[in-house]
Amino acid sequence: LLEFQKQSELMDMKEELMNDAIDDALGDEDDEDESDAVVSQVLDELGLNLTEELASEP
């Protein structure tokens, strides 16, 4: 029973490490949305509208 408990705790730790690694590798969607908002704000301050410029390209 003691060996089972050790193995279970070890598996829990490995699972947590793997989840953290996957989250770090894939990034967080909230971070991406936040980055997009900052980029849009900077472009607006510069008077650029990236969407309109890209839409007018052939």
mmCIF file of the N, C-alpha and C atoms, coordinates in Angstrom:
data_MODEL
# 
_entry.id   MODEL 
# 
loop_
_atom_site.group_PDB 
_atom_site.id 
_atom_site.type_symbol 
_atom_site.label_atom_id 
_atom_site.label_alt_id 
_atom_site.label_comp_id 
_atom_site.label_asym_id 
_atom_site.label_entity_id 
_atom_site.label_seq_id 
_atom_site.pdbx_PDB_ins_code 
_atom_site.Cartn_x 
_atom_site.Cartn_y 
_atom_site.Cartn_z 
_atom_site.occupancy 
_atom_site.B_iso_or_equiv 
_atom_site.pdbx_formal_charge 
_atom_site.auth_seq_id 
_atom_site.auth_comp_id 
_atom_site.auth_asym_id 
_atom_site.auth_atom_id 
_atom_site.pdbx_PDB_model_num 
ATOM 1   N N  . LEU A 1 1  ? 0.838  -1.208 0.000   1.00 0.00 ? 1  LEU A N  1 
ATOM 2   C CA . LEU A 1 1  ? 0.000  0.000  0.000   1.00 0.00 ? 1  LEU A CA 1 
ATOM 3   C C  . LEU A 1 1  ? 0.873  1.258  0.000   1.00 0.00 ? 1  LEU A C  1 
ATOM 4   N N  . LEU A 1 2  ? 1.973  1.220  0.735   1.00 0.00 ? 2  LEU A N  1 
ATOM 5   C CA . LEU A 1 2  ? 2.881  2.363  0.793   1.00 0.00 ? 2  LEU A CA 1 
ATOM 6   C C  . LEU A 1 2  ? 3.506  2.628  -0.583  1.00 0.00 ? 2  LEU A C  1 
ATOM 7   N N  . GLU A 1 3  ? 3.870  1.566  -1.278  1.00 0.00 ? 3  GLU A N  1 
ATOM 8   C CA . GLU A 1 3  ? 4.451  1.698  -2.615  1.00 0.00 ? 3  GLU A CA 1 
ATOM 9   C C  . GLU A 1 3  ? 3.435  2.310  -3.586  1.00 0.00 ? 3  GLU A C  1 
ATOM 10  N N  . PHE A 1 4  ? 2.186  1.903  -3.474  1.00 0.00 ? 4  PHE A N  1 
ATOM 11  C CA . PHE A 1 4  ? 1.127  2.465  -4.320  1.00 0.00 ? 4  PHE A CA 1 
ATOM 12  C C  . PHE A 1 4  ? 0.986  3.966  -4.071  1.00 0.00 ? 4  PHE A C  1 
ATOM 13  N N  . GLN A 1 5  ? 1.032  4.371  -2.822  1.00 0.00 ? 5  GLN A N  1 
ATOM 14  C CA . GLN A 1 5  ? 0.901  5.782  -2.473  1.00 0.00 ? 5  GLN A CA 1 
ATOM 15  C C  . GLN A 1 5  ? 2.070  6.581  -3.055  1.00 0.00 ? 5  GLN A C  1 
ATOM 16  N N  . LYS A 1 6  ? 3.287  6.048  -2.962  1.00 0.00 ? 6  LYS A N  1 
ATOM 17  C CA . LYS A 1 6  ? 4.456  6.727  -3.522  1.00 0.00 ? 6  LYS A CA 1 
ATOM 18  C C  . LYS A 1 6  ? 4.314  6.888  -5.035  1.00 0.00 ? 6  LYS A C  1 
ATOM 19  N N  . GLN A 1 7  ? 3.903  5.814  -5.693  1.00 0.00 ? 7  GLN A N  1 
ATOM 20  C CA . GLN A 1 7  ? 3.746  5.856  -7.144  1.00 0.00 ? 7  GLN A CA 1 
ATOM 21  C C  . GLN A 1 7  ? 2.643  6.831  -7.558  1.00 0.00 ? 7  GLN A C  1 
ATOM 22  N N  . SER A 1 8  ? 1.581  6.876  -6.792  1.00 0.00 ? 8  SER A N  1 
ATOM 23  C CA . SER A 1 8  ? 0.478  7.792  -7.080  1.00 0.00 ? 8  SER A CA 1 
ATOM 24  C C  . SER A 1 8  ? 0.936  9.248  -6.951  1.00 0.00 ? 8  SER A C  1 
ATOM 25  N N  . GLU A 1 9  ? 1.685  9.551  -5.904  1.00 0.00 ? 9  GLU A N  1 
ATOM 26  C CA . GLU A 1 9  ? 2.199  10.909 -5.716  1.00 0.00 ? 9  GLU A CA 1 
ATOM 27  C C  . GLU A 1 9  ? 3.177  11.274 -6.825  1.00 0.00 ? 9  GLU A C  1 
ATOM 28  N N  . LEU A 1 10 ? 4.011  10.314 -7.226  1.00 0.00 ? 10 LEU A N  1 
ATOM 29  C CA . LEU A 1 10 ? 4.961  10.546 -8.308  1.00 0.00 ? 10 LEU A CA 1 
ATOM 30  C C  . LEU A 1 10 ? 4.223  10.838 -9.619  1.00 0.00 ? 10 LEU A C  1 
ATOM 31  N N  . MET A 1 11 ? 3.173  10.084 -9.892  1.00 0.00 ? 11 MET A N  1 
ATOM 32  C CA . MET A 1 11 ? 2.380  10.320 -11.103 1.00 0.00 ? 11 MET A CA 1 
ATOM 33  C C  . MET A 1 11 ? 1.714  11.691 -11.059 1.00 0.00 ? 11 MET A C  1 
ATOM 34  N N  . ASP A 1 12 ? 1.211  12.099 -9.899  1.00 0.00 ? 12 ASP A N  1 
ATOM 35  C CA . ASP A 1 12 ? 0.587  13.414 -9.764  1.00 0.00 ? 12 ASP A CA 1 
ATOM 36  C C  . ASP A 1 12 ? 1.592  14.523 -10.066 1.00 0.00 ? 12 ASP A C  1 
ATOM 37  N N  . MET A 1 13 ? 2.814  14.376 -9.556  1.00 0.00 ? 13 MET A N  1 
ATOM 38  C CA . MET A 1 13 ? 3.846  15.383 -9.802  1.00 0.00 ? 13 MET A CA 1 
ATOM 39  C C  . MET A 1 13 ? 4.212  15.436 -11.281 1.00 0.00 ? 13 MET A C  1 
ATOM 40  N N  . LYS A 1 14 ? 4.342  14.274 -11.909 1.00 0.00 ? 14 LYS A N  1 
ATOM 41  C CA . LYS A 1 14 ? 4.665  14.233 -13.336 1.00 0.00 ? 14 LYS A CA 1 
ATOM 42  C C  . LYS A 1 14 ? 3.549  14.862 -14.163 1.00 0.00 ? 14 LYS A C  1 
ATOM 43  N N  . GLU A 1 15 ? 2.310  14.582 -13.793 1.00 0.00 ? 15 GLU A N  1 
ATOM 44  C CA . GLU A 1 15 ? 1.173  15.160 -14.515 1.00 0.00 ? 15 GLU A CA 1 
ATOM 45  C C  . GLU A 1 15 ? 1.185  16.682 -14.408 1.00 0.00 ? 15 GLU A C  1 
ATOM 46  N N  . GLU A 1 16 ? 1.463  17.196 -13.220 1.00 0.00 ? 16 GLU A N  1 
ATOM 47  C CA . GLU A 1 16 ? 1.498  18.641 -13.022 1.00 0.00 ? 16 GLU A CA 1 
ATOM 48  C C  . GLU A 1 16 ? 2.618  19.272 -13.853 1.00 0.00 ? 16 GLU A C  1 
ATOM 49  N N  . LEU A 1 17 ? 3.789  18.637 -13.868 1.00 0.00 ? 17 LEU A N  1 
ATOM 50  C CA . LEU A 1 17 ? 4.899  19.156 -14.667 1.00 0.00 ? 17 LEU A CA 1 
ATOM 51  C C  . LEU A 1 17 ? 4.564  19.145 -16.156 1.00 0.00 ? 17 LEU A C  1 
ATOM 52  N N  . MET A 1 18 ? 3.935  18.081 -16.616 1.00 0.00 ? 18 MET A N  1 
ATOM 53  C CA . MET A 1 18 ? 3.563  18.003 -18.030 1.00 0.00 ? 18 MET A CA 1 
ATOM 54  C C  . MET A 1 18 ? 2.527  19.062 -18.384 1.00 0.00 ? 18 MET A C  1 
ATOM 55  N N  . ASN A 1 19 ? 1.548  19.266 -17.528 1.00 0.00 ? 19 ASN A N  1 
ATOM 56  C CA . ASN A 1 19 ? 0.530  20.287 -17.789 1.00 0.00 ? 19 ASN A CA 1 
ATOM 57  C C  . ASN A 1 19 ? 1.150  21.678 -17.835 1.00 0.00 ? 19 ASN A C  1 
ATOM 58  N N  . ASP A 1 20 ? 2.078  21.954 -16.910 1.00 0.00 ? 20 ASP A N  1 
ATOM 59  C CA . ASP A 1 20 ? 2.758  23.248 -16.912 1.00 0.00 ? 20 ASP A CA 1 
ATOM 60  C C  . ASP A 1 20 ? 3.565  23.439 -18.190 1.00 0.00 ? 20 ASP A C  1 
ATOM 61  N N  . ALA A 1 21 ? 4.257  22.390 -18.619 1.00 0.00 ? 21 ALA A N  1 
ATOM 62  C CA . ALA A 1 21 ? 5.062  22.478 -19.838 1.00 0.00 ? 21 ALA A CA 1 
ATOM 63  C C  . ALA A 1 21 ? 4.179  22.720 -21.059 1.00 0.00 ? 21 ALA A C  1 
ATOM 64  N N  . ILE A 1 22 ? 3.054  22.041 -21.132 1.00 0.00 ? 22 ILE A N  1 
ATOM 65  C CA . ILE A 1 22 ? 2.135  22.223 -22.258 1.00 0.00 ? 22 ILE A CA 1 
ATOM 66  C C  . ILE A 1 22 ? 1.561  23.636 -22.252 1.00 0.00 ? 22 ILE A C  1 
ATOM 67  N N  . ASP A 1 23 ? 1.171  24.125 -21.079 1.00 0.00 ? 23 ASP A N  1 
ATOM 68  C CA . ASP A 1 23 ? 0.639  25.483 -20.985 1.00 0.00 ? 23 ASP A CA 1 
ATOM 69  C C  . ASP A 1 23 ? 1.682  26.508 -21.416 1.00 0.00 ? 23 ASP A C  1 
ATOM 70  N N  . ASP A 1 24 ? 2.940  26.310 -21.002 1.00 0.00 ? 24 ASP A N  1 
ATOM 71  C CA . ASP A 1 24 ? 4.005  27.231 -21.387 1.00 0.00 ? 24 ASP A CA 1 
ATOM 72  C C  . ASP A 1 24 ? 4.264  27.177 -22.889 1.00 0.00 ? 24 ASP A C  1 
ATOM 73  N N  . ALA A 1 25 ? 4.237  25.982 -23.455 1.00 0.00 ? 25 ALA A N  1 
ATOM 74  C CA . ALA A 1 25 ? 4.526  25.821 -24.880 1.00 0.00 ? 25 ALA A CA 1 
ATOM 75  C C  . ALA A 1 25 ? 3.422  26.408 -25.751 1.00 0.00 ? 25 ALA A C  1 
ATOM 76  N N  . LEU A 1 26 ? 2.187  26.188 -25.372 1.00 0.00 ? 26 LEU A N  1 
ATOM 77  C CA . LEU A 1 26 ? 1.069  26.654 -26.180 1.00 0.00 ? 26 LEU A CA 1 
ATOM 78  C C  . LEU A 1 26 ? 0.702  28.092 -25.894 1.00 0.00 ? 26 LEU A C  1 
ATOM 79  N N  . GLY A 1 27 ? 1.091  28.581 -24.752 1.00 0.00 ? 27 GLY A N  1 
ATOM 80  C CA . GLY A 1 27 ? 0.731  29.933 -24.385 1.00 0.00 ? 27 GLY A CA 1 
ATOM 81  C C  . GLY A 1 27 ? -0.703 29.997 -23.928 1.00 0.00 ? 27 GLY A C  1 
ATOM 82  N N  . ASP A 1 28 ? -1.027 31.100 -23.390 1.00 0.00 ? 28 ASP A N  1 
ATOM 83  C CA . ASP A 1 28 ? -2.366 31.303 -22.865 1.00 0.00 ? 28 ASP A CA 1 
ATOM 84  C C  . ASP A 1 28 ? -3.136 32.181 -23.839 1.00 0.00 ? 28 ASP A C  1 
ATOM 85  N N  . GLU A 1 29 ? -4.368 31.813 -24.160 1.00 0.00 ? 29 GLU A N  1 
ATOM 86  C CA . GLU A 1 29 ? -5.167 32.595 -25.108 1.00 0.00 ? 29 GLU A CA 1 
ATOM 87  C C  . GLU A 1 29 ? -5.400 34.013 -24.612 1.00 0.00 ? 29 GLU A C  1 
ATOM 88  N N  . ASP A 1 30 ? -5.503 34.183 -23.314 1.00 0.00 ? 30 ASP A N  1 
ATOM 89  C CA . ASP A 1 30 ? -5.698 35.522 -22.766 1.00 0.00 ? 30 ASP A CA 1 
ATOM 90  C C  . ASP A 1 30 ? -4.507 36.407 -23.093 1.00 0.00 ? 30 ASP A C  1 
ATOM 91  N N  . ASP A 1 31 ? -3.297 35.835 -23.050 1.00 0.00 ? 31 ASP A N  1 
ATOM 92  C CA . ASP A 1 31 ? -2.105 36.595 -23.392 1.00 0.00 ? 31 ASP A CA 1 
ATOM 93  C C  . ASP A 1 31 ? -2.146 37.038 -24.847 1.00 0.00 ? 31 ASP A C  1 
ATOM 94  N N  . GLU A 1 32 ? -2.614 36.162 -25.726 1.00 0.00 ? 32 GLU A N  1 
ATOM 95  C CA . GLU A 1 32 ? -2.696 36.493 -27.147 1.00 0.00 ? 32 GLU A CA 1 
ATOM 96  C C  . GLU A 1 32 ? -3.705 37.612 -27.376 1.00 0.00 ? 32 GLU A C  1 
ATOM 97  N N  . ASP A 1 33 ? -4.857 37.536 -26.736 1.00 0.00 ? 33 ASP A N  1 
ATOM 98  C CA . ASP A 1 33 ? -5.866 38.584 -26.867 1.00 0.00 ? 33 ASP A CA 1 
ATOM 99  C C  . ASP A 1 33 ? -5.334 39.907 -26.331 1.00 0.00 ? 33 ASP A C  1 
ATOM 100 N N  . GLU A 1 34 ? -4.621 39.843 -25.221 1.00 0.00 ? 34 GLU A N  1 
ATOM 101 C CA . GLU A 1 34 ? -4.053 41.047 -24.626 1.00 0.00 ? 34 GLU A CA 1 
ATOM 102 C C  . GLU A 1 34 ? -3.011 41.652 -25.565 1.00 0.00 ? 34 GLU A C  1 
ATOM 103 N N  . SER A 1 35 ? -2.190 40.821 -26.176 1.00 0.00 ? 35 SER A N  1 
ATOM 104 C CA . SER A 1 35 ? -1.181 41.297 -27.127 1.00 0.00 ? 35 SER A CA 1 
ATOM 105 C C  . SER A 1 35 ? -1.839 41.955 -28.328 1.00 0.00 ? 35 SER A C  1 
ATOM 106 N N  . ASP A 1 36 ? -2.888 41.334 -28.854 1.00 0.00 ? 36 ASP A N  1 
ATOM 107 C CA . ASP A 1 36 ? -3.608 41.912 -29.988 1.00 0.00 ? 36 ASP A CA 1 
ATOM 108 C C  . ASP A 1 36 ? -4.186 43.276 -29.633 1.00 0.00 ? 36 ASP A C  1 
ATOM 109 N N  . ALA A 1 37 ? -4.697 43.413 -28.424 1.00 0.00 ? 37 ALA A N  1 
ATOM 110 C CA . ALA A 1 37 ? -5.275 44.680 -27.989 1.00 0.00 ? 37 ALA A CA 1 
ATOM 111 C C  . ALA A 1 37 ? -4.200 45.764 -27.915 1.00 0.00 ? 37 ALA A C  1 
ATOM 112 N N  . VAL A 1 38 ? -3.025 45.415 -27.409 1.00 0.00 ? 38 VAL A N  1 
ATOM 113 C CA . VAL A 1 38 ? -1.933 46.385 -27.305 1.00 0.00 ? 38 VAL A CA 1 
ATOM 114 C C  . VAL A 1 38 ? -1.462 46.802 -28.694 1.00 0.00 ? 38 VAL A C  1 
ATOM 115 N N  . VAL A 1 39 ? -1.316 45.847 -29.599 1.00 0.00 ? 39 VAL A N  1 
ATOM 116 C CA . VAL A 1 39 ? -0.895 46.163 -30.967 1.00 0.00 ? 39 VAL A CA 1 
ATOM 117 C C  . VAL A 1 39 ? -1.922 47.074 -31.635 1.00 0.00 ? 39 VAL A C  1 
ATOM 118 N N  . SER A 1 40 ? -3.189 46.782 -31.479 1.00 0.00 ? 40 SER A N  1 
ATOM 119 C CA . SER A 1 40 ? -4.242 47.620 -32.065 1.00 0.00 ? 40 SER A CA 1 
ATOM 120 C C  . SER A 1 40 ? -4.206 49.030 -31.500 1.00 0.00 ? 40 SER A C  1 
ATOM 121 N N  . GLN A 1 41 ? -3.973 49.142 -30.205 1.00 0.00 ? 41 GLN A N  1 
ATOM 122 C CA . GLN A 1 41 ? -3.913 50.459 -29.573 1.00 0.00 ? 41 GLN A CA 1 
ATOM 123 C C  . GLN A 1 41 ? -2.738 51.262 -30.128 1.00 0.00 ? 41 GLN A C  1 
ATOM 124 N N  . VAL A 1 42 ? -1.586 50.636 -30.274 1.00 0.00 ? 42 VAL A N  1 
ATOM 125 C CA . VAL A 1 42 ? -0.413 51.328 -30.810 1.00 0.00 ? 42 VAL A CA 1 
ATOM 126 C C  . VAL A 1 42 ? -0.662 51.764 -32.247 1.00 0.00 ? 42 VAL A C  1 
ATOM 127 N N  . LEU A 1 43 ? -1.240 50.878 -33.054 1.00 0.00 ? 43 LEU A N  1 
ATOM 128 C CA . LEU A 1 43 ? -1.531 51.237 -34.443 1.00 0.00 ? 43 LEU A CA 1 
ATOM 129 C C  . LEU A 1 43 ? -2.531 52.379 -34.518 1.00 0.00 ? 43 LEU A C  1 
ATOM 130 N N  . ASP A 1 44 ? -3.534 52.359 -33.648 1.00 0.00 ? 44 ASP A N  1 
ATOM 131 C CA . ASP A 1 44 ? -4.514 53.450 -33.619 1.00 0.00 ? 44 ASP A CA 1 
ATOM 132 C C  . ASP A 1 44 ? -3.839 54.768 -33.262 1.00 0.00 ? 44 ASP A C  1 
ATOM 133 N N  . GLU A 1 45 ? -2.912 54.728 -32.302 1.00 0.00 ? 45 GLU A N  1 
ATOM 134 C CA . GLU A 1 45 ? -2.210 55.944 -31.899 1.00 0.00 ? 45 GLU A CA 1 
ATOM 135 C C  . GLU A 1 45 ? -1.342 56.476 -33.034 1.00 0.00 ? 45 GLU A C  1 
ATOM 136 N N  . LEU A 1 46 ? -0.843 55.588 -33.867 1.00 0.00 ? 46 LEU A N  1 
ATOM 137 C CA . LEU A 1 46 ? -0.028 56.001 -35.007 1.00 0.00 ? 46 LEU A CA 1 
ATOM 138 C C  . LEU A 1 46 ? -0.878 56.385 -36.209 1.00 0.00 ? 46 LEU A C  1 
ATOM 139 N N  . GLY A 1 47 ? -2.186 56.200 -36.094 1.00 0.00 ? 47 GLY A N  1 
ATOM 140 C CA . GLY A 1 47 ? -3.091 56.557 -37.179 1.00 0.00 ? 47 GLY A CA 1 
ATOM 141 C C  . GLY A 1 47 ? -3.135 55.511 -38.278 1.00 0.00 ? 47 GLY A C  1 
ATOM 142 N N  . LEU A 1 48 ? -2.769 54.312 -37.945 1.00 0.00 ? 48 LEU A N  1 
ATOM 143 C CA . LEU A 1 48 ? -2.767 53.245 -38.940 1.00 0.00 ? 48 LEU A CA 1 
ATOM 144 C C  . LEU A 1 48 ? -3.924 52.302 -38.679 1.00 0.00 ? 48 LEU A C  1 
ATOM 145 N N  . ASN A 1 49 ? -4.536 51.869 -39.742 1.00 0.00 ? 49 ASN A N  1 
ATOM 146 C CA . ASN A 1 49 ? -5.570 50.855 -39.614 1.00 0.00 ? 49 ASN A CA 1 
ATOM 147 C C  . ASN A 1 49 ? -5.138 49.680 -40.471 1.00 0.00 ? 49 ASN A C  1 
ATOM 148 N N  . LEU A 1 50 ? -4.549 48.698 -39.848 1.00 0.00 ? 50 LEU A N  1 
ATOM 149 C CA . LEU A 1 50 ? -3.973 47.559 -40.546 1.00 0.00 ? 50 LEU A CA 1 
ATOM 150 C C  . LEU A 1 50 ? -5.022 46.800 -41.349 1.00 0.00 ? 50 LEU A C  1 
ATOM 151 N N  . THR A 1 51 ? -6.219 46.689 -40.837 1.00 0.00 ? 51 THR A N  1 
ATOM 152 C CA . THR A 1 51 ? -7.270 45.946 -41.524 1.00 0.00 ? 51 THR A CA 1 
ATOM 153 C C  . THR A 1 51 ? -7.613 46.591 -42.861 1.00 0.00 ? 51 THR A C  1 
ATOM 154 N N  . GLU A 1 52 ? -7.756 47.906 -42.880 1.00 0.00 ? 52 GLU A N  1 
ATOM 155 C CA . GLU A 1 52 ? -8.074 48.604 -44.125 1.00 0.00 ? 52 GLU A CA 1 
ATOM 156 C C  . GLU A 1 52 ? -6.937 48.482 -45.127 1.00 0.00 ? 52 GLU A C  1 
ATOM 157 N N  . GLU A 1 53 ? -5.699 48.588 -44.655 1.00 0.00 ? 53 GLU A N  1 
ATOM 158 C CA . GLU A 1 53 ? -4.556 48.490 -45.554 1.00 0.00 ? 53 GLU A CA 1 
ATOM 159 C C  . GLU A 1 53 ? -4.460 47.098 -46.164 1.00 0.00 ? 53 GLU A C  1 
ATOM 160 N N  . LEU A 1 54 ? -4.686 46.073 -45.373 1.00 0.00 ? 54 LEU A N  1 
ATOM 161 C CA . LEU A 1 54 ? -4.609 44.711 -45.888 1.00 0.00 ? 54 LEU A CA 1 
ATOM 162 C C  . LEU A 1 54 ? -5.764 44.412 -46.835 1.00 0.00 ? 54 LEU A C  1 
ATOM 163 N N  . ALA A 1 55 ? -6.925 44.976 -46.574 1.00 0.00 ? 55 ALA A N  1 
ATOM 164 C CA . ALA A 1 55 ? -8.087 44.734 -47.423 1.00 0.00 ? 55 ALA A CA 1 
ATOM 165 C C  . ALA A 1 55 ? -7.910 45.376 -48.799 1.00 0.00 ? 55 ALA A C  1 
ATOM 166 N N  . SER A 1 56 ? -7.165 46.477 -48.875 1.00 0.00 ? 56 SER A N  1 
ATOM 167 C CA . SER A 1 56 ? -6.984 47.159 -50.151 1.00 0.00 ? 56 SER A CA 1 
ATOM 168 C C  . SER A 1 56 ? -5.897 46.526 -51.006 1.00 0.00 ? 56 SER A C  1 
ATOM 169 N N  . GLU A 1 57 ? -5.116 45.617 -50.451 1.00 0.00 ? 57 GLU A N  1 
ATOM 170 C CA . GLU A 1 57 ? -4.070 44.930 -51.215 1.00 0.00 ? 57 GLU A CA 1 
ATOM 171 C C  . GLU A 1 57 ? -4.700 43.885 -52.128 1.00 0.00 ? 57 GLU A C  1 
ATOM 172 N N  . PRO A 1 58 ? -4.154 43.741 -53.342 1.00 0.00 ? 58 PRO A N  1 
ATOM 173 C CA . PRO A 1 58 ? -4.716 42.749 -54.285 1.00 0.00 ? 58 PRO A CA 1 
ATOM 174 C C  . PRO A 1 58 ? -4.427 41.327 -53.871 1.00 0.00 ? 58 PRO A C  1 
# 
